[in-house]
């Protein structure tokens, strides 16, 4: 098993990513096709007039897209100052084309240095998996739920253990090696997530929006590459294969990345 990064090492990893990739989607994730799918899925659940918090917004590439899709007032924050500097440059380039309003600030879920609520929606994308063990992750989740108004929604797009295991089981059936979990991540157990948030949050929906894309690019594509002897990067989002699979509707439960929709209890 890969040895996990400490919280300081995780922070250093993302600081380096911010410095290296600037305003590119790669600062958050090299596979921007999944980011695009994620933005569409979350955007469906935002409404005009919502006050939204984007927790751990990285360089703001998704944040500004939410404000392009809907007339929302959205505050993005991240604990990496360089990410917020890049986010502000991102915003300056597109502000005149947005339907909603966006602002960015430096903040930290684990120290409660975050914008004050109440918010109609809190968005957290690939943030909680970067907070170390479950106890620390739960602390971050509760910081998100605290600033939600009663009846408000937590839109949590994170990697799940169940989706990751299902994908690797699919790969093993065809002689492909398991995809390892990155050392800076700790994927969420769906059952524990729902159970431990139950006192304050009711689960409304779980969307395996990336399942078809993962099957196409992490199972079928490497099998085709092996059969034809073609040397390709199966995760390369610029390839037509990846673009096509990103356009297909989701099916099954083989996507590591899932959207969990929670509603705050009155």
Helices and strands as residue ranges (DSSP letters): H 7-21, G 25-27, H 32-43, E 51-55, H 61-69, E 73-78, H 81-94, G 95-97, E 101-106, G 109-111, E 119-125, G 128-130, H 134-146, E 148-159, H 161-173, H 190-197, E 201-207, H 211-215, I 216-220, H 221-228, H 240-246, E 257-264
